């Protein structure tokens, strides 16, 4: 589930993007899945850049009980937003944010 990693305390909390993605009964999260025409950022009021990597792959794991190999799949949605942004309190800040 989405989580926040914060390097410093204090003001500067960014505004989330309008809208959200509903995930089962867990709630509405301010992001959209990658796709053509979808918003890649998770914050708004940003003057900077956004990078996104949507990666799908496969691998092999070992079952700890039997020692047999099992096929695994992996999918990651990683985004980075960096630049000047306007915080919820209206103040201007520079920062870098990651969504993994």
Backbone torsions as a table, in degrees:
resi	resn	phi	psi	omega
1	UNK	NA	150.9	178.6
2	UNK	-56.7	140.7	178.1
3	UNK	-141.6	160.9	-178.8
4	UNK	-110.4	131.8	171.2
5	UNK	-111.0	123.6	-175.9
6	UNK	-119.1	128.0	-177.6
7	UNK	-84.9	-24.7	-179.0
8	UNK	-141.1	161.4	179.3
9	UNK	-102.1	163.4	176.9
10	UNK	115.3	-160.2	-177.3
11	UNK	-73.7	176.3	177.0
12	UNK	108.6	13.2	179.2
13	UNK	-68.6	122.1	-177.0
14	UNK	-73.9	159.8	174.2
15	UNK	-79.9	133.5	175.9
16	UNK	-73.4	159.5	176.7
17	UNK	-65.4	151.8	174.1
18	UNK	-67.1	148.8	-180.0
19	UNK	83.0	173.4	-177.5
20	UNK	-165.7	170.2	174.7
21	UNK	-110.7	123.4	178.7
22	UNK	-81.1	127.5	178.6
23	UNK	-117.4	105.3	-179.8
24	UNK	40.2	-131.8	-179.7
25	UNK	-95.2	8.2	-176.6
26	UNK	-79.2	-24.8	178.8
27	UNK	129.5	-171.1	-177.2
28	UNK	-108.3	121.8	-176.6
29	UNK	-110.8	138.3	-174.9
30	UNK	-80.2	71.8	172.5
31	UNK	-158.2	162.4	174.1
32	UNK	-127.0	144.0	178.7
33	UNK	-61.8	147.9	-179.3
34	UNK	-59.4	144.0	177.4
35	UNK	169.5	163.2	-179.2
36	UNK	-59.5	126.3	178.3
37	UNK	82.2	0.5	179.4
38	UNK	-88.4	150.7	177.4
39	UNK	-72.0	120.4	-179.1
40	UNK	-83.1	-23.6	-177.3
41	UNK	-81.3	158.6	174.5
42	UNK	-112.9	-3.8	174.2
43	UNK	-123.6	158.3	178.6
44	UNK	-115.3	178.0	-178.3
45	UNK	57.1	45.2	-177.8
46	UNK	-113.5	128.9	172.2
47	UNK	-113.8	94.4	-174.9
48	UNK	-177.7	-141.1	179.0
49	UNK	-132.4	159.4	177.9
50	UNK	-129.3	131.7	174.8
51	UNK	-119.6	142.9	-178.8
52	UNK	-138.4	140.2	175.1
53	UNK	-133.3	117.3	177.9
54	UNK	-112.1	102.4	-170.1
55	UNK	-117.1	133.7	175.3
56	UNK	-124.2	136.1	-179.8
57	UNK	-153.5	179.8	179.3
58	UNK	-130.9	164.1	178.2
59	UNK	-162.1	-172.0	180.0
60	UNK	-131.9	133.2	177.1
61	UNK	-119.4	174.6	178.4
62	UNK	-118.7	126.1	176.5
63	UNK	-67.9	121.3	-175.8
64	UNK	-66.4	-22.4	-179.2
65	UNK	-85.2	-39.1	-174.9
66	UNK	-106.3	-19.1	-176.7
67	UNK	79.5	-0.9	179.8
68	UNK	-79.0	150.8	176.9
69	UNK	-80.5	145.4	179.1
70	UNK	-133.0	141.5	178.7
71	UNK	-73.4	143.0	179.3
72	UNK	-127.3	151.2	171.7
73	UNK	-121.3	152.5	-178.6
74	UNK	-139.5	137.3	173.9
75	UNK	-137.7	128.2	178.5
76	UNK	-123.3	145.8	174.6
77	UNK	-125.2	101.7	-176.4
78	UNK	-117.6	132.7	-179.8
79	UNK	-135.6	147.1	176.2
80	UNK	-130.8	132.5	176.7
81	UNK	-123.6	129.6	-176.6
82	UNK	-143.8	136.4	177.4
83	UNK	148.0	-162.0	177.7
84	UNK	-86.3	137.8	179.0
85	UNK	-141.4	159.7	176.4
86	UNK	-100.4	124.5	-177.9
87	UNK	-78.5	170.1	179.1
88	UNK	-57.3	-30.8	-179.5
89	UNK	-86.7	5.9	177.7
90	UNK	87.9	-5.2	180.0
91	UNK	-79.1	154.5	-179.8
92	UNK	-97.8	138.9	-178.9
93	UNK	-142.9	160.9	169.2
94	UNK	-112.6	137.2	-179.2
95	UNK	-166.4	170.8	176.2
96	UNK	-130.2	133.3	-177.5
97	UNK	-126.6	147.4	177.0
98	UNK	-125.8	143.4	175.2
99	UNK	-124.2	119.5	-179.3
100	UNK	-124.2	NA	NA
